[in-house]
Structures are given as structure tokens and as C-alpha cells.
């Protein structure tokens, strides 16, 4: 990679991020005031009144932004894939059809995929299981940094497909390279503050159970080659009907975000 070009890209990224962080500094307290006033009762008391329970909350006060670059695959690299059929899509994604399908012990067991990831996937140990879709006979894995998941980024995922014999016959991969933490760590909204945000917006219904509160990352800034990711709280909830719900909150700004592939859309507060 041309060092001069790369240096210019990173300068632009950091400049944009500096402007963004300054805007957060100006509106953080204002944003906090938008959360519904709960009166004399604490959020813990309100949750108890509504029979909303939650798991042990993590104690993470600081975390950095991270950045990375998009892997571009070349035909020369694909020659190392032996007899497998390899298709390169938009230079950033490979679709590999195996010459011999690989049997999986139990498609619902995350441990069953470990050997496959380590053997067939480039930098396979950097991916963690996200979803198993038995209907479409597929499993999706998201890339991680320091055991923290990068949510719904098209450039950092693996998807495998199995046949009726529980054998993986094809997979897709994209890869983020050079994932590094920014030197400065940011102060995070605490899990209980994030729960209060969800509660004040009516997203947490009575008789719900918060089963997971976990810190990961979502996409903040995207360029052709460089990406910047913001610390993000992942909250999973089982509602009174037994259905699982999932929410993501920007851990630096405290806003609920709609995390989808290749976008991070902020949901504005309702007036």
C-alpha cells in the first residue's frame, strides 16, 4: 500500500473523528436530559415495579474507538485455495465452494465450527458466531477485536452453508485488516444508564427479562478503504411473550442506534 496515500486517509479519518467527538462533548449533557424523568423513584425501582429483571451488569467505564481497513482479495491469493472453486466479488468478498464438503458434528453447537474456521477461513480465529439459521441452513460469524464483536459490518463477516447431511459445502468471507485501538479511551454510558434510555422510550415492557448486556462495536465512519468503529452496548431482552428482542446503544453518546449492514442509523428522540 502507498504509505503517502494511507497517511492522508488516516489524517482525514482522525480529523472527522475529532470534529465528531467535539460535537459529542457539546451535546452529551443535553442528550442525557432527553431521557424521561423518572420522578423520585430510581430506575432500579421502576424496573422492579414492572417486573423487569436483568443479568449481572458489566463494569466497563472506558473504551477506545477502533479503526481498520478493508481486505481486497487478489486472484494470485486464490491460487492457494487448491481445488476449491473461488469467486471474488467486488474485490472485497470471496465465495468459496469446497471440492469436498466438511461434516459438522452439530450445526447448533458453536464449538462444532471452531475447527472449520481455523482450517479454512483466513484469520479464522478473529470471528465469533453470531447467528444460526436452520431454515436457510447457514451460520453467520462476525469479526471481533479483543473478544468484542463488530456488529453487522459487511466487511468483517463469514457465512457458511451446510447441506442436508450437515456438511459445509460453501462459505463467504470478508475481512477487516489492521484493527487497532485509538490511543485515547472514551467515557462510556453505564449499562444501567443505557437500560434507563430503553425504559424511558418504552422499549422495555413489563415482565421482560434482560438476558445480556455486552460491549462491542458498530460502524461510525466508512471510507472506501478505512473504517472507524464506536463502542456499542448490545442488549438482549426476552419479552413477556417469550420472544427475543435486541437493541444497540452508542456507548459514547447514549443513543439507540439501528445497527444494520453497512450503516449505523441514529434514531432521533421523539418529541
N, C-alpha and C positions, 0 to 999 in steps of 0.2 A: 504493500500500500504506500502511496506517495505521502511522506511524512508532512510535507508542507500543506497539502490538501487536508489531511487528517487534523492537523493542528488548527487550521482555520475552522473546520467543522466543530471541533470541541470548544473553541472560543465562542462561536455563535451560540452553541447549546448552553454554555455556562452563563452567557450574558442574558439569554432569555430566562434562564432559571433564576438569576439574581433579581430580575425585574418581577418575576412571579413571587418570589419569596418576600420581596418588599411589599407587594400588594397584600400578601397574607398577613404581614405584620400590621398593616393599617386596618384590615377588616376583621381580624380574628376575634377581638372583643365584641365587635358589632354582631358577628355571626353567632357568638355564644348567646347574645341577648335575644336572638330569634327563637331559641328553644323555648317551648311553652313553659310559663311559670307554673310550678307545681304547688304553690302555696306553702303552707307551713310543713307539710309532710315531705320527707326525703324521698328520693327516687326508690330507695330500697323499701320504704314503707308502702309506696304506691304499688310496686311490683307484688309485694306480699298480699295487699288487699285484692289484687286482681288474679292472685294465684299464678303468677308468672315466676317460674323458677329459673335459675341459671347455674351453670357449672362453675368450678373454680376459675376465677379470672386471672389471666397472666399479668405479671407486674413488669411491664416494659415502658419505660419513661422516655427513652431516646432511641432514635434510629436514623440512619442516613438515607438520602436519596441514592439511587444507583444508576449507572449508565451502562450501555452495551452497544455492540454493533451487530448488524445482520450478516449472517453467513451466506456467501454466494458460492454455490457449488459449480464445479467445472467438469467437463467431460473427461479430463485427464484423471480426476479423482475417482470417477465412477469405474474406471478400469480395475480398481482394486476390489470390486464387488463380485468378482469371479463370474459365475454363470447366471447370476440373478439379472432379471430384466429391470432396468433403471430408467425412469423418465424424470427429466429435470423440468420443473415448472417455474417460469419467471425467474430463473436462476437461484431462487431462494428456497425452493421446496423440491424434495426428491420423493418419488413414488416408486417403491421397490416391491416387485413381485418375486417371491422366493422360488428358486428352482425346486426346492424340496420343502413342503410345509413343515413347520415346527410344532410338535404337540405341546399342549398346555395341560398341566395336571388338573387345574380347577380354574375356570375362567372368572369366577367370582372371588378368587383369593389373590390379593395383591402380590403375595410372595411368589406366585406362580410365574410372574412376568420378569422377575429380577434377572434371571439368567439370560433371558432373551434380550433385555435391554443392554446388558453388559456385553453380550456377544455380537449383536447385530447393529446396534444403534451407535452412531458417532457420539462420544461423550455421554453414553447412556446413563451413567450414574448421576447425572445432573437433572434427571427427570423424575417426577413423582406422579403416582397415579391420581387422577382427578375424577374420572367417571367411567363406569362400566355400563354399556348399553347392550343388554341382552337381546333386545328386539332387533337391533341392527348388527348384532354380533361384532361389536367393536369396543375398544377401550382407549381412553384419551389420557395422555400424560402431559403435564405442564412442567416447563423448566423451573429450576429453583436456584437460589443463591443463598448460601449459609442456611440451608434447610427451610428457607422461606419461599413460598410459591409465587411465581409471576403469573397473575391471573389473566386468562383469556388474551394472550398475545399471539397473533398468527405466526410470529417469527420465532417462537420458542415452545414448540409442542411436538408430540409424537402421537400418532393414531395408528393402532394395529387392528387388523381384521382377522377373524377366525372363521373356519368353515363348520359344517355340521359335525365333523369329527373332533371339534375343539382343537384345531390346528391353525396356527397363524400362517396365513399364506401371502399376506401383503401388509405393508406399512407405509405411512407418510411421515416425513420428518422435516422440520425447520429448526434452525439453531441460532441462538444468540451467543456471540463471542465476546471475550474481554469484559465480562461483567465485573464491574468494580464499584466499590462504595465511595461516595463523596467523603471528603475528609471531615466536614462538619456534620454533626448529628443534630437532628431536629427534635424539638419537644413535641411529644405526641399527646393527643387526646387519650384519656384513660379509658379502659373498657367500660366502666360504669357511666362515664360521660357519653360514650357512644350509645350505650343502651338507653340512656335518657333521651338522646336525639330520636332514636327509633320509636320510643314510647310516646314522646310528645307529638310525633307525626301520625300516631295511630297505627303504626306498623306492627306493634306487639299487642296481640289480642289477649283477653283474659284466658286463663287455663293453658297458656303456652309454656313451652319448655325450651330455654336457650341451651343447646347442646354443645356448641363450640364457639369460642371467641379466639381467633388466631390472627397473628400478624403476617402479612405477605406484602406483595407489591402489585400495583396496577400501572398502566401506561399513562404517563403525564405528557411527554413531548415525543413526537415521532418525526424523524427525518428519513430520507432515503436510506441512509446507512446507519445513523446513530439514533438511539432511543434512550429516554430518561424515564425512570420509574419512581413513583412516590409510595412511601409506606402506607399500607391499607389494611384496615381491620376487616376480616371476614367473620360474619356472624351467621350461624345456622340455627334455625328455630323449627321446632315441631309444634304445629298449632293444635288446637283442641280437636280437630278432625283427624289428626294423625298425619297430616301432610307436612313435608319438609319445605321450609322457605329459606331463602338465602339472601343476605344483604351484604353490601360492601360500603365502607365509610372511609373517606380520605382521612388518614390518621393524623395528618398535619393540620388540616383545615377544618375537620369535623363535619364535612358534608357527605350526605348519602350520594353515592355515585352508581350509575348504571354501567356495570362492567361488562362489556361485550367485546368480541374480537375486533381488534384494531381501532377501538375507540374507548374513551372514558368520559362519559357524558354526565355533567353535574346536574342533578335535579334541584331546581330552584325551590326555595321555600314558598309555600302557598301563603298568600296574604290573608 
